[in-house]
């Protein structure tokens, strides 16, 4: 059986579990990878509604709500009343949450510097660009509704 380039990519991405575990190991354990990602969204885009976090993570609203509740309970994020809707809240990162993100990011970069030390910088840049493109393509209309894309 001959594999296609797409099949090879899928296998390679599946094998990236090792890299994902390494990233998670360097993110603070109490955050976990999803908590880290949720907090990063809150920090970068805040103040945000929980529904915004759920949409960006492509997770159920109840899951995002639990993650945000855990971040708030740990002191990494805080709820503020939404000026546009008194029934809603917007979430922002606290100073403590910002410190946790900064420290976790520093540790992750350090962890990647060693294995990538022999890589030419242009290959690292090309890999980052390719991964960004893949992520964007998965976020596009064709990925969200494949039947519509093939019918067009």
N, C-alpha and C positions, 0 to 999 in steps of 0.2 A: 504494500500500500504506500503510495506516494503522498506526502503531506504537502499542503499548500503553504504559501507564505503566511497567510492568515492563521492557519493551524499552528505553525511554528511560533507565531507571535502569542497566540493564546497559551500555548505550553510555557513559553518564557515568562509571561505575566503570571501564570499560575505558580511557577517556581519562585517568583518574587516574594513569596510568603516569608522566606528567610530575611529579606531586606525589611519587610514590614514588621517582623518581630524585632529586628534590630532597632528600627525607629521607635517602636513601642517601649523597648527596654530603656531607651534614653529619654523618653518623655517621662515625666514624673508618674510614678506608679499609681498614685491616688487619682490621677486624672484618667488614665487609660487612653487608648488612641482615640476613641470617639469623644470622650470628654475634652481631650486636647484639641481636637478639630472643632468641636462646638465652641470652645472658649476662644479659639483663634478667629472664628467667624464673628463672634460677639465683639472681640477686641478690634478687629479690622473694620467691621461694618456698623458697629453699634452707634447709638442705641438701636436695637432690633427687636422685633416681636419674635416670640417662640416659633410662630408659623414660618418666619423668614429662615430661621435656623433649620427647621425641618425641611423646607424646600431646598436649601443649599446642600444639605447632607443627603437629600433624597431618602428621608426616613419618615416614618409615621409621626404625626403630631404628638401622640402620647409618649413615644420614645424620646423625642426632643424635649418634651416637657419634663420628663424624669431626669434627663441629663442636665438640663438647666437648673432644676431644683437641687440636684447634687452639687452643682457649681456654686449656687447661691448659699447652700448650707455650709460649704467648705470656705466660704468667704472669697471666692474667686470672681464672682459676678454679683450684681445686685439688680433688683427690680426697681423701676421707676414708673410712676403713672404715665400713661400715654396721653399727651395733650390733645390728640385727635379723637380719642375714644376712652372715656372715663372707665369703661368696663375692662380695659386691656392694660397690659404692662409692656414696657420696653426694657430690654436687658442691656446692661453695660458691664464691661470688665472693671473690676476694682484694681486698685494699685497692687494689691497682693496677686491678683490674677495676671496682671501685666508682667510682674516679676517672674512668676512661674513660667509663663510663655517664653519670656526672654531667656531664662536659664535653660529650659528644655530645648529651645532652638539652638542655643550655643552648644549644648552637649550633643545634639544630633549632628550638627555640622562637624564637630570634632570627630565623631564616630565615622563619618563618611570620608573625611580627609585621608585617613590611613589607607583604606582599600582603593581609593581613587588616586593615590599619590603618583602612580605610574601612568595614569591616563593623560594624554595631551589635553590642554584646556579646551581646544576646539571640539573634541569629542564629547566632553562633559556638557558643553554648551549645546551641541547638537542633540544629545540624549535628552536634556531638559526641554529643548524646543519640541522634540518629537513626542515626549510624554505630555507636554502642555497641549499639543495639537490633538492627541488621542483623547485627553480629558474633554477638551472643547467639542470634539466630534461626538462624544457620548452625551454631551449636554445639548446638542443641536436637535432640530426638529426630526431629522431622520431617525435618530436613536430613540426619541420619545415615542414615535409612532411609525414603525418600519413599514406598515402596510400603505400608509399615505405616500411615503417616499417612493416605494416601488410602483405605485399606481400612477405617479406623476410622469 
